[in-house]
Amino acid sequence: MLTSKQRAKLRGIASTYETIFQVGKNGIGEQMVQQVKDALKKRELVKIHVLENAEYDAKEAASILAEETKSEVVQVIGSRFVLYKRNPQDPVIDLK
């Protein structure tokens, strides 16, 4: 569970990141879940955009992907959201 200070730091880092995934009309499938897991393992922090024609809104998509990838939702703003999952073997982001 992230503290408010950790969440604030992650929001600041995520503001410089590009959106690397999109949730569209095909929804959230196994392939997307696996790609997000792989990205989280490498980067620890990913930004995802939910398109207007998607069956989910950003909050729903964030919740589903966080549960599927065992990550945490850092923030949801408009149609974008940020997920975080610490890599125990090779941490990229120092939250101290």
Steps between C-alpha positions, in 0.01 A plus 500: 500500500636838398517792741384843385863618475596201285192550283590870456855411397373243250252753355789741446708235325203385289432855378815477286415154363338433165183292475612154386170305488146568386178329601266502201183336377654153540523555874756340728610159380762250615754636252465855633523380861822315416648802321419727796654244740819495292514881486444525877780253562740708292382856575295463824280793391277506190254752363195372311238682292138388468348585162149643467369188325615267782240315705663621824570843640849574633415420863351160410788411268755602764330284760482197270860527382631563853324187622617288205864617525509520882606864477375822660310786343702818555253740339213529256466829313245533223554213258849412624624306799830395653588160648796416725651167601838475671749257350648315802809372313602818317320811632497794258326765712618585851198598713694597813 
